[in-house]
């Protein structure tokens, strides 16, 4: 999956950095073949650490805009491009993707309930009233990305990003995106148990 995701993005003119968080398969080889730069963690450190590493790598190389984009095929390049257009048009520093702003995505009842609760909880604790606080598709302008310093390695890193964005007082918005749930993406982290992990991390963080 990762090779196809990377090739589509690069073909549209965007550079890609992949963070290898201690993988043991052929992901690194496929990412390199597709044209991505790859930064490697020697051991698995968790999703929050991987995102922080990717952000820091991009900023060191002069990135003015950073999109966090999952490698399992669930995110849509067109959505990311439209988020970039919105940010330029409205002068935004952050755009959060939301699967709940239109009817294209069906996460299922259990996941919907958990994600809605997570959004409420995050809004209550951060002051940013989002409809989908745990969506991995997000756009950060460099001024916002420089103020992201993730310490939480688990699923609650998403709430941590929202909290840190809220502290910047920079302009932000949500944008409707389509999440594709496939057997593969579910097996790589979109399962019911992963949804339970979101609740656990929110409670214990």
C-alpha contacts under 8 A as a table, 3 or more apart, distances in Angstrom:
res1	aa1	res2	aa2	distance
1	X	4	X	5.53
1	X	5	X	6.36
1	X	71	X	6.99
1	X	72	X	5.76
1	X	73	X	6.45
2	X	5	X	5.10
2	X	6	X	6.10
2	X	27	X	6.80
2	X	30	X	6.83
2	X	31	X	6.30
2	X	71	X	5.13
2	X	72	X	6.21
2	X	73	X	7.49
3	X	6	X	5.28
3	X	7	X	6.10
3	X	30	X	5.22
3	X	31	X	5.43
3	X	33	X	7.38
3	X	34	X	5.36
4	X	7	X	5.17
4	X	8	X	6.20
4	X	34	X	7.52
5	X	8	X	5.44
5	X	9	X	6.50
5	X	71	X	6.26
5	X	72	X	7.57
5	X	73	X	6.23
6	X	9	X	5.29
6	X	10	X	6.14
6	X	16	X	6.89
6	X	31	X	6.78
6	X	34	X	5.93
6	X	35	X	7.17
6	X	36	X	6.66
6	X	71	X	7.77
7	X	10	X	5.20
7	X	11	X	5.92
7	X	34	X	5.30
7	X	35	X	7.02
8	X	11	X	5.20
8	X	12	X	6.57
8	X	77	X	7.85
9	X	12	X	5.29
9	X	13	X	6.92
9	X	14	X	5.95
9	X	15	X	7.65
9	X	16	X	7.40
9	X	77	X	6.81
10	X	13	X	5.16
10	X	14	X	5.02
10	X	15	X	5.89
10	X	16	X	6.81
10	X	35	X	7.29
11	X	14	X	7.41
15	X	36	X	7.13
16	X	35	X	7.71
16	X	36	X	5.02
16	X	37	X	6.31
17	X	36	X	5.45
17	X	37	X	4.68
17	X	38	X	5.64
17	X	39	X	7.25
17	X	54	X	6.71
17	X	58	X	7.53
18	X	31	X	7.10
18	X	36	X	6.45
18	X	37	X	6.21
18	X	38	X	4.81
18	X	39	X	6.32
18	X	54	X	7.17
19	X	38	X	5.78
19	X	39	X	4.91
19	X	40	X	5.83
19	X	41	X	7.49
19	X	50	X	5.89
19	X	51	X	7.67
19	X	53	X	7.22
19	X	54	X	6.19
20	X	23	X	6.04
20	X	27	X	7.78
20	X	28	X	6.68
20	X	38	X	6.77
20	X	39	X	6.06
20	X	40	X	4.60
20	X	41	X	5.96
20	X	50	X	7.62
21	X	40	X	6.24
21	X	41	X	4.98
21	X	42	X	7.31
21	X	43	X	6.44
21	X	44	X	4.88
21	X	45	X	6.36
21	X	46	X	7.02
21	X	47	X	7.90
21	X	50	X	6.24
22	X	40	X	7.05
22	X	41	X	5.45
22	X	42	X	5.49
22	X	43	X	4.33
22	X	44	X	4.35
22	X	45	X	7.56
23	X	27	X	7.22
23	X	28	X	7.97
23	X	43	X	7.95
23	X	44	X	7.27
25	X	28	X	7.81
26	X	29	X	5.41
26	X	30	X	6.29
27	X	30	X	5.15
27	X	31	X	6.02
28	X	31	X	5.16
28	X	32	X	6.17
28	X	38	X	7.00
29	X	32	X	5.23
29	X	33	X	6.14
30	X	33	X	5.05
30	X	34	X	6.16
31	X	34	X	5.15
31	X	35	X	6.48
31	X	36	X	5.49
31	X	37	X	7.66
31	X	38	X	7.19
32	X	35	X	5.19
32	X	36	X	5.27
32	X	37	X	6.58
32	X	38	X	6.89
33	X	36	X	7.53
39	X	53	X	7.87
39	X	54	X	7.63
41	X	44	X	6.65
41	X	45	X	7.34
45	X	48	X	7.98
45	X	49	X	5.94
45	X	50	X	7.14
45	X	153	X	6.68
46	X	49	X	5.56
46	X	50	X	6.34
46	X	153	X	4.80
46	X	154	X	5.91
47	X	50	X	5.01
47	X	51	X	6.20
47	X	153	X	5.73
47	X	154	X	6.15
47	X	155	X	7.07
47	X	157	X	7.66
48	X	51	X	5.27
48	X	52	X	6.24
48	X	150	X	6.26
48	X	151	X	7.22
48	X	152	X	5.86
48	X	153	X	4.21
48	X	154	X	6.09
48	X	155	X	7.30
48	X	157	X	5.22
48	X	158	X	7.84
49	X	52	X	5.05
49	X	53	X	6.11
49	X	150	X	6.90
49	X	151	X	7.39
49	X	152	X	7.49
49	X	153	X	5.46
50	X	53	X	5.15
50	X	54	X	6.24
51	X	54	X	5.08
51	X	55	X	6.17
51	X	68	X	7.47
52	X	55	X	5.16
52	X	56	X	6.17
52	X	148	X	7.69
52	X	149	X	6.86
52	X	150	X	6.05
53	X	56	X	5.22
53	X	57	X	6.11
54	X	57	X	5.14
54	X	58	X	6.20
55	X	58	X	5.24
55	X	59	X	6.17
55	X	66	X	7.19
55	X	145	X	6.85
56	X	59	X	5.18
56	X	60	X	6.15
57	X	60	X	5.29
57	X	61	X	6.55
58	X	61	X	5.23
58	X	62	X	6.57
58	X	63	X	5.37
58	X	66	X	7.30
59	X	62	X	5.13
59	X	63	X	5.10
59	X	64	X	7.53
59	X	142	X	7.07
59	X	145	X	7.87
59	X	146	X	7.55
60	X	63	X	7.47
63	X	66	X	6.73
63	X	142	X	6.79
64	X	141	X	5.89
64	X	142	X	4.88
65	X	139	X	7.06
65	X	140	X	5.77
65	X	141	X	4.47
65	X	142	X	5.64
66	X	139	X	5.75
66	X	140	X	5.13
66	X	141	X	6.29
66	X	142	X	7.20
66	X	145	X	7.60
67	X	80	X	7.26
67	X	137	X	6.94
67	X	138	X	5.63
67	X	139	X	4.48
67	X	140	X	6.31
68	X	136	X	6.44
68	X	137	X	5.47
68	X	138	X	5.51
68	X	139	X	6.65
69	X	75	X	6.64
69	X	136	X	6.44
69	X	137	X	5.28
69	X	138	X	7.43
70	X	73	X	6.84
70	X	74	X	6.86
70	X	75	X	6.37
70	X	136	X	6.69
70	X	137	X	7.23
71	X	74	X	7.71
72	X	75	X	7.93
72	X	184	X	7.36
72	X	185	X	5.61
72	X	188	X	7.45
73	X	76	X	7.58
73	X	180	X	7.28
73	X	185	X	7.18
74	X	179	X	5.24
74	X	180	X	4.40
74	X	181	X	6.20
74	X	182	X	7.62
74	X	185	X	6.68
75	X	79	X	7.78
75	X	137	X	6.87
75	X	177	X	7.98
75	X	178	X	6.93
75	X	179	X	5.59
75	X	180	X	6.68
76	X	79	X	5.38
76	X	80	X	6.74
76	X	177	X	7.64
76	X	178	X	6.79
76	X	179	X	7.39
77	X	80	X	5.11
77	X	81	X	6.26
78	X	81	X	5.05
78	X	82	X	6.17
79	X	82	X	5.14
79	X	83	X	6.20
79	X	176	X	7.84
79	X	177	X	5.70
79	X	178	X	7.45
80	X	83	X	5.04
80	X	84	X	6.34
80	X	137	X	7.44
80	X	138	X	7.83
80	X	139	X	7.62
81	X	84	X	5.10
81	X	85	X	6.33
82	X	85	X	4.96
82	X	86	X	6.14
83	X	86	X	5.05
83	X	87	X	6.21
83	X	95	X	6.42
83	X	97	X	7.99
83	X	139	X	7.01
83	X	175	X	6.68
84	X	87	X	5.14
84	X	88	X	6.33
84	X	139	X	7.18
85	X	88	X	5.25
85	X	89	X	6.10
86	X	89	X	5.06
86	X	90	X	5.96
86	X	92	X	7.64
87	X	90	X	5.39
87	X	91	X	5.43
87	X	92	X	4.49
87	X	93	X	6.69
87	X	94	X	7.31
87	X	95	X	6.90
88	X	91	X	5.29
88	X	92	X	6.71
89	X	92	X	7.95
91	X	171	X	7.44
92	X	95	X	7.13
92	X	141	X	7.95
92	X	170	X	7.56
92	X	171	X	5.01
92	X	172	X	5.35
92	X	173	X	7.28
93	X	139	X	7.92
93	X	140	X	6.02
93	X	141	X	4.88
93	X	142	X	7.87
93	X	143	X	7.11
93	X	144	X	6.17
93	X	170	X	6.13
93	X	171	X	5.59
93	X	172	X	5.87
94	X	138	X	7.42
94	X	139	X	5.49
94	X	140	X	4.77
94	X	141	X	6.25
94	X	144	X	6.98
94	X	165	X	7.89
94	X	170	X	7.63
94	X	171	X	6.68
94	X	172	X	4.61
94	X	173	X	6.61
95	X	138	X	5.75
95	X	139	X	5.00
95	X	140	X	6.80
95	X	172	X	5.58
95	X	173	X	5.00
95	X	174	X	5.46
95	X	175	X	6.76
96	X	133	X	7.96
96	X	135	X	7.42
96	X	137	X	6.79
96	X	138	X	4.63
96	X	139	X	6.48
96	X	172	X	7.73
96	X	173	X	6.32
96	X	174	X	4.65
96	X	175	X	6.22
97	X	132	X	7.43
97	X	135	X	6.06
97	X	136	X	7.51
97	X	137	X	5.35
97	X	138	X	5.52
97	X	174	X	5.70
97	X	175	X	5.03
97	X	176	X	5.93
97	X	177	X	5.65
98	X	101	X	5.96
98	X	131	X	6.53
98	X	132	X	5.09
98	X	133	X	7.84
98	X	135	X	6.36
98	X	174	X	6.30
98	X	175	X	5.79
98	X	176	X	4.95
98	X	177	X	5.58
99	X	102	X	6.83
99	X	103	X	7.99
99	X	104	X	7.65
99	X	105	X	5.92
99	X	132	X	6.74
99	X	135	X	7.54
99	X	176	X	5.91
99	X	177	X	5.32
99	X	178	X	5.94
99	X	179	X	6.48
100	X	103	X	7.05
100	X	105	X	7.43
100	X	131	X	6.44
100	X	132	X	6.71
100	X	176	X	6.97
101	X	131	X	7.55
101	X	175	X	7.24
101	X	176	X	4.94
101	X	177	X	7.71
102	X	105	X	7.57
102	X	176	X	6.09
102	X	177	X	7.84
103	X	106	X	7.48
104	X	178	X	5.76
104	X	179	X	7.90
105	X	178	X	5.53
105	X	179	X	5.70
105	X	180	X	7.11
107	X	111	X	5.85
107	X	112	X	5.90
107	X	181	X	7.42
108	X	111	X	5.64
108	X	112	X	5.98
109	X	112	X	5.10
109	X	113	X	6.18
110	X	113	X	5.27
110	X	114	X	6.34
110	X	192	X	7.84
111	X	114	X	5.12
111	X	115	X	5.96
111	X	192	X	6.98
111	X	195	X	6.26
112	X	115	X	5.17
112	X	116	X	5.94
113	X	116	X	5.18
113	X	117	X	6.17
114	X	117	X	5.10
114	X	118	X	6.08
114	X	195	X	6.90
114	X	196	X	7.82
114	X	199	X	7.20
115	X	118	X	4.87
115	X	119	X	6.10
115	X	132	X	6.67
115	X	133	X	7.56
115	X	134	X	7.00
115	X	195	X	7.87
116	X	119	X	5.10
116	X	120	X	6.24
116	X	131	X	6.90
116	X	132	X	6.87
117	X	120	X	5.03
117	X	121	X	6.00
118	X	121	X	5.02
118	X	122	X	5.93
118	X	132	X	7.90
118	X	133	X	6.76
118	X	134	X	7.51
118	X	198	X	7.66
118	X	199	X	7.17
118	X	202	X	7.52
119	X	122	X	5.09
119	X	123	X	5.98
119	X	129	X	7.51
119	X	130	X	5.95
119	X	131	X	5.78
119	X	132	X	5.47
119	X	133	X	4.88
119	X	134	X	7.42
120	X	123	X	5.09
120	X	124	X	6.06
120	X	129	X	7.40
120	X	130	X	7.65
120	X	131	X	7.80
121	X	124	X	5.11
121	X	125	X	6.25
122	X	125	X	5.16
122	X	126	X	5.81
122	X	127	X	7.75
122	X	128	X	7.50
122	X	129	X	7.81
122	X	133	X	6.86
122	X	159	X	5.86
122	X	162	X	7.61
122	X	163	X	7.80
123	X	126	X	5.20
123	X	127	X	5.04
123	X	128	X	4.90
123	X	129	X	4.63
123	X	130	X	6.40
124	X	127	X	5.80
124	X	128	X	7.74
124	X	129	X	7.71
125	X	163	X	7.70
126	X	162	X	6.93
126	X	163	X	4.88
126	X	166	X	6.48
127	X	163	X	7.83
127	X	166	X	6.90
128	X	162	X	7.08
128	X	163	X	7.63
128	X	166	X	6.26
130	X	133	X	5.84
130	X	174	X	7.27
132	X	135	X	6.00
133	X	158	X	6.55
133	X	159	X	6.42
133	X	162	X	7.23
134	X	158	X	5.43
134	X	159	X	7.09
135	X	138	X	7.36
135	X	158	X	7.63
136	X	158	X	7.67
140	X	143	X	7.95
140	X	144	X	5.92
140	X	145	X	5.60
141	X	144	X	5.45
141	X	145	X	6.08
142	X	145	X	4.85
142	X	146	X	5.99
143	X	146	X	5.62
143	X	147	X	7.13
144	X	147	X	5.43
144	X	148	X	6.89
144	X	165	X	6.86
144	X	168	X	7.24
144	X	170	X	7.26
145	X	148	X	5.27
146	X	149	X	7.99
147	X	164	X	7.19
147	X	165	X	7.67
147	X	168	X	7.45
148	X	161	X	6.66
148	X	164	X	6.27
148	X	165	X	7.41
149	X	164	X	7.92
150	X	153	X	7.66
150	X	157	X	6.65
150	X	160	X	6.80
150	X	161	X	7.12
151	X	157	X	7.56
152	X	155	X	7.89
152	X	156	X	6.57
152	X	157	X	5.15
152	X	160	X	7.32
152	X	205	X	7.82
153	X	156	X	7.62
153	X	157	X	6.27
154	X	157	X	6.01
154	X	201	X	6.77
155	X	158	X	6.45
155	X	197	X	6.83
155	X	198	X	5.41
155	X	201	X	6.28
156	X	159	X	5.30
156	X	160	X	6.42
156	X	198	X	6.31
156	X	201	X	5.33
156	X	202	X	5.72
156	X	205	X	7.20
157	X	160	X	4.77
157	X	161	X	6.21
158	X	161	X	5.20
158	X	162	X	6.50
159	X	162	X	5.06
159	X	163	X	6.16
159	X	202	X	7.99
160	X	163	X	5.06
160	X	164	X	6.16
161	X	164	X	5.17
161	X	165	X	6.07
162	X	165	X	5.10
162	X	166	X	6.12
163	X	166	X	5.10
163	X	167	X	6.50
164	X	167	X	5.18
164	X	168	X	6.73
165	X	168	X	5.33
165	X	169	X	7.11
165	X	170	X	7.24
166	X	169	X	5.70
166	X	170	X	7.53
181	X	185	X	6.10
181	X	186	X	6.59
181	X	190	X	7.73
182	X	185	X	5.22
182	X	186	X	6.13
183	X	186	X	5.22
183	X	187	X	6.16
184	X	187	X	5.11
184	X	188	X	6.27
185	X	188	X	5.02
185	X	189	X	6.42
185	X	190	X	5.91
186	X	189	X	5.51
186	X	190	X	3.99
186	X	191	X	4.74
187	X	190	X	6.50
187	X	191	X	6.32
188	X	191	X	7.80
189	X	194	X	5.97
190	X	194	X	5.97
190	X	195	X	7.16
191	X	194	X	5.23
191	X	195	X	6.58
192	X	195	X	5.03
192	X	196	X	6.43
193	X	196	X	4.92
193	X	197	X	6.28
194	X	197	X	4.88
194	X	198	X	6.56
195	X	198	X	5.21
195	X	199	X	6.94
196	X	199	X	5.26
196	X	200	X	6.39
197	X	200	X	4.95
197	X	201	X	6.00
198	X	201	X	5.26
198	X	202	X	6.13
199	X	202	X	5.14
199	X	203	X	6.25
200	X	203	X	5.23
200	X	204	X	6.20
201	X	204	X	5.30
201	X	205	X	5.55
202	X	205	X	5.62
